[in-house]
Every structure is written in C-alpha cells, then in structure tokens.
Amino acid sequence: MRALIIKSLDLLVWLLAILIALAGLVIGFMALGQGQVLPGLGMIVGGVLYAVVFAGMFFILIGIHDNTKRTADAVERMTPR
C-alpha cells in the first residue's frame, strides 16, 4: 500500500509541475500579446523556475524516503538472527 501511495505522489508531482509550467507559459504569452514585454518574460521564467523548484523539492523528499527504506532493509539483513 505504501508503494502505491509513493508512486501516486510521484505521478501527482509530475502532473502538477507540468501544469504549473504550462500556466506560467500561457500567462506569460498572454502578457506578451498585450505588449507587456518585461512582465511577460518574468512570468514565463518565473513560472517555469517555480515548477522546477516545486518538483525538485518533492523529488528530494521522495528520494530521502527511498534511501531511508533501503538503509533500514540493509541494516536488518546485516543483523544476526
């Protein structure tokens, strides 16, 4: 059950990161279309950068969880029975 939740979270993070990046791009290009060059470029760069940071932080947490689980399994295998 835990593996399913972690895999679902991984998929959800990818989906949200893509949606955040797309929203930043769409809003930025809408601003560019209205003649607002600097705010439009800021929204494009900021939206994509925010999506990368958002996804990166969650992937770091998922990686910490995986490494902790592998370490615990390795320690259990090393202990004498």
N, C-alpha and C positions, 0 to 999 in steps of 0.2 A: 504494500500500500504506500509506503514511504517513497519508493522508487517512482511510482506513478505520480505522486504529488510533485516530486522534484522535476521529473520530465515535463509535467504540465506547466510548472513555473518557468522552466527553460523556454518552452514554446510561447508562453504568455509574454515573457520578456522580449523575445524576438519580435512578436507581433506589435507590442506597444512601442518598441524602438522604431520600427518601420513606420507606424502611424504618426509618431512624434516627428520623425524626419520629414515625412510627406506633408504634414501640416505646416511645418516651418517653410518648406519649399513653396507650397501653394500660397501661403500668406505673403511670403517674400515676393513672389512673382506678381501677386495682385498689387502689392505696393509699388513694384517697379512699373506695372502697367498704368498706374495713376501718376507716374512721373516722380515718385519719391525714391530716388536712387539710393541714398545712404541708408534710410530706414529699411528699404527692401533688401539690400545686401546684408545689413545687420540681422534681419530676421532669418534670412537663408542660412548664413553662417551660424548664428546663434541656435537655430532650431536643429541643425544637423549636429552641432557640437553638443547640445543638450542631450540629444538622442544617444550619442556615443557614450557620454559620461553616465547617463541613466543605465544603459545596458551594461556598461563595463562594471559599474558598482554591483549590480545584481550577479553578473557572471563571476566576480571575485567572491561574493558570498557563497554561490553555488560551488565554486572550486574549493573554498575552505571546508565546506560540508563534506565534499567528496574525499579530500585529503584526510580529514579527521576520521572518517569512516574507514578508509584504507589503513591508517595508522593503528586504529583500535583493533582491526582484524589481524594485522601483523603482530601486534603485541600479544593477542590471545593465542596465536599459533606458536609464539616463542615460549610461552609459559609451560612448564612441565605439568603433566597431569597426574 
